[in-house]
Amino acid sequence: MRVHDRMTPNPVCVEPDALCSHALDLMHRKRLRRLPVIEADDQLIGIVSEGDLRFLARGQEDEARKRVRDVMMRDVVFVSPRETLEDAARHLYVDRLRALPVVDHGRVVGIITESDIFKVFLQMMGIAEHALRISVELDDEPGQLHNLTGIIRAHGANIVSLVTVPSRDRAARILVLRVEPAIGESIGGLVDELRERGYRPACADGSIAEAEGSNEGEGGSGPGEDLRS
């Protein structure tokens, strides 16, 4: 999946000579927290955030006359629309940013935020699907995933989503699946066979569950039931 699949195209921008008060008003009206700063032909030259304009709250007349160019950040991290979402997420994480302008041939064509990335993460995890959650620990060896999915297929179940995360044991990985049972079938038989085959139930933090039927917490949960054990 590429940045252009999830970015907001044609973002609201501001010019460098605009008053800071105008930029802040624009953010409030459009419910935005940051604006790319552009010159002619949509060329990116900076970015200004709501935090950069906090001084306006003090109401000092000399500061109220400041222009966007006086407060904007000039060394802007940006991405291409053709970069992967993983690359965009890495930039946001490593550079501690909340949004990235999307630039194509020097022109601002979009913006992608941490919220956009988070939505994709939830979709990858299958949170919105009415499916059952199964989490198991797999030895990090060839053929392990093939064997597991073969068992699931034999029970007529459908895998809605599948992700892996590192385990504390470097020789293993935690596999988190959301599974839909076959129509009219219970998931219990599948879970029992997974136990019999030696697939170890695992907690979200990578530790091995000590008791069957343990839950991840007392808080609310999304669609689906946790069947780790």
C-alpha positions in Angstrom: 0.0 0.0 0.0 1.3 3.4 -1.0 1.1 6.9 0.5 -1.2 8.0 -2.3 -3.7 5.4 -1.2 -4.3 6.9 2.2 -3.2 10.6 2.0 -5.5 13.5 2.0 -5.2 15.0 -1.5 -5.1 18.7 -2.2 -4.5 19.8 1.4 -5.3 23.2 2.8 -2.1 25.3 2.5 -1.0 28.8 3.4 1.4 31.3 1.8 4.5 32.5 3.7 3.4 36.2 3.7 0.0 35.4 5.3 -0.5 36.8 8.8 -0.1 34.2 11.5 -3.6 35.2 12.8 -5.0 34.2 9.4 -3.2 30.8 9.5 -4.6 30.1 13.0 -8.1 31.1 12.0 -7.8 28.8 8.9 -6.7 25.9 11.1 -9.7 26.5 13.5 -12.2 26.8 10.6 -10.9 23.7 8.8 -10.3 21.8 12.0 -6.6 21.3 11.2 -3.5 21.3 13.4 -0.9 22.1 10.8 -0.6 23.7 7.3 2.0 23.2 4.6 3.5 26.5 3.5 3.8 27.0 -0.2 5.0 29.5 -2.8 4.2 29.7 -6.5 3.3 26.5 -8.2 2.6 24.8 -4.9 6.3 24.5 -4.0 6.8 23.4 -0.4 9.0 25.8 1.6 7.9 25.0 5.2 5.1 23.9 7.6 3.4 25.7 10.4 1.6 24.0 13.3 -0.9 25.2 15.8 1.8 25.0 18.4 3.9 27.5 16.4 1.1 30.0 16.8 0.6 29.8 20.6 2.1 33.2 21.0 -1.1 34.7 19.5 -3.0 33.8 22.7 -0.9 36.4 24.6 -2.5 39.1 22.5 0.6 41.3 22.0 0.1 43.6 19.0 3.6 43.3 17.7 3.5 39.5 17.6 0.0 39.5 16.1 1.5 41.2 13.0 4.0 38.3 12.4 3.9 36.5 9.1 3.9 32.8 8.7 7.4 32.9 7.3 8.6 34.2 10.7 7.5 31.1 12.6 7.3 28.2 10.1 9.6 25.3 10.2 11.8 25.3 7.1 13.5 22.0 7.3 10.5 19.9 6.4 10.4 16.1 6.3 8.2 15.0 3.5 7.3 11.8 1.5 6.6 10.9 -2.1 3.1 9.6 -3.0 4.8 6.5 -4.3 6.5 5.6 -1.0 5.1 2.8 1.1 3.0 3.4 4.2 5.7 1.7 6.2 8.2 4.3 5.1 5.8 7.1 6.1 5.3 5.5 9.5 9.0 5.2 10.0 9.5 8.9 9.3 6.7 9.8 11.7 8.2 7.6 14.4 11.9 8.4 14.0 11.4 12.1 13.5 8.7 12.4 16.1 6.2 14.0 13.7 2.4 14.0 13.5 2.1 14.6 9.8 4.0 14.6 6.6 3.4 16.7 3.5 3.3 14.6 0.3 5.4 16.1 -2.4 5.5 15.1 -6.1 8.1 16.8 -8.3 8.4 19.6 -5.8 4.6 20.3 -5.6 2.5 19.6 -2.5 -0.1 17.1 -3.6 -1.3 15.8 -0.2 -0.7 15.3 3.5 -0.6 12.1 5.5 -1.0 12.0 9.3 -0.4 9.6 12.1 -4.2 9.1 12.3 -4.2 7.9 8.7 -1.5 5.4 9.5 -3.3 4.2 12.7 -6.5 3.6 10.7 -4.6 1.3 8.4 -3.1 -0.5 11.3 -6.6 -1.2 12.8 -7.8 -2.4 9.4 -4.7 -4.7 9.1 -5.5 -6.1 12.5 -9.1 -6.8 11.4 -10.5 -4.8 14.4 -13.7 -3.8 12.5 -14.5 -7.4 11.4 -16.8 -9.6 13.4 -14.2 -12.4 13.7 -12.6 -14.4 16.5 -9.1 -13.6 17.6 -6.5 -16.3 18.0 -3.0 -15.6 19.0 -0.3 -18.4 19.0 3.4 -18.6 19.2 5.2 -20.1 16.3 8.8 -21.4 16.0 10.6 -19.1 13.5 11.2 -21.9 11.1 10.1 -22.6 7.4 6.8 -24.3 7.0 5.3 -23.3 10.4 2.8 -20.8 8.9 1.9 -23.2 6.2 1.1 -25.9 8.7 -1.0 -23.6 10.8 -3.1 -22.3 8.0 -3.6 -25.8 6.8 -5.3 -26.7 10.1 -7.5 -23.6 9.8 -8.5 -24.5 6.3 -9.3 -28.1 7.3 -11.9 -26.7 9.7 -13.5 -24.6 7.0 -12.5 -21.3 8.7 -11.6 -18.2 6.9 -8.7 -16.0 7.9 -9.8 -12.3 7.9 -6.4 -10.8 9.0 -3.0 -12.1 9.9 0.0 -10.3 11.4 3.2 -11.3 13.2 5.1 -9.6 16.0 8.4 -10.5 17.7 8.3 -12.7 20.7 10.6 -12.4 23.7 12.0 -15.6 22.5 14.0 -14.7 19.4 13.5 -18.1 18.0 9.7 -17.6 17.8 7.1 -15.1 16.6 3.7 -14.3 17.9 1.0 -14.8 15.2 -2.3 -12.9 15.6 -5.2 -14.0 13.5 -8.8 -13.0 13.2 -10.8 -16.0 12.0 -14.4 -16.5 10.8 -15.7 -20.1 11.4 -17.5 -21.9 8.7 -21.3 -21.3 8.6 -22.9 -23.3 11.3 -19.6 -24.4 12.8 -18.1 -23.6 16.2 -14.5 -22.4 16.5 -14.0 -24.6 19.5 -12.9 -27.6 17.5 -10.2 -25.6 15.7 -8.9 -24.2 19.0 -8.8 -27.7 20.5 -6.8 -29.0 17.6 -4.4 -26.1 17.8 -3.7 -27.0 21.4 -3.3 -30.7 20.6 -0.8 -29.8 17.8 1.3 -27.9 20.4 0.6 -24.3 19.3 1.3 -22.3 22.5 -1.2 -19.6 23.4 0.5 -16.3 23.9 -0.2 -12.9 25.5 -0.1 -9.7 23.6 3.3 -8.8 25.2 4.9 -11.9 23.8 4.9 -13.9 27.1 3.4 -17.4 27.3 0.0 -17.5 28.8 0.0 -19.3 32.2 -3.7 -20.2 32.3 -6.3 -21.1 29.8 -9.0 -18.5 28.9 -7.0 -15.5 30.2 -8.1 -12.1 28.9 -6.0 -9.2 27.9 -7.7 -6.8 30.3 -10.9 -5.7 31.9 -11.4 -2.8 29.6 -13.8 -2.7 26.6 -13.0 -4.6 23.5 -13.8 -4.4 19.8 -15.7 -6.9 17.7 -14.7 -10.5 18.2 -13.7 -12.7 21.0 -10.2 -13.4 22.2 -9.4 -17.1 21.9 -5.7 -17.1 22.7 -5.9 -20.2 25.0 
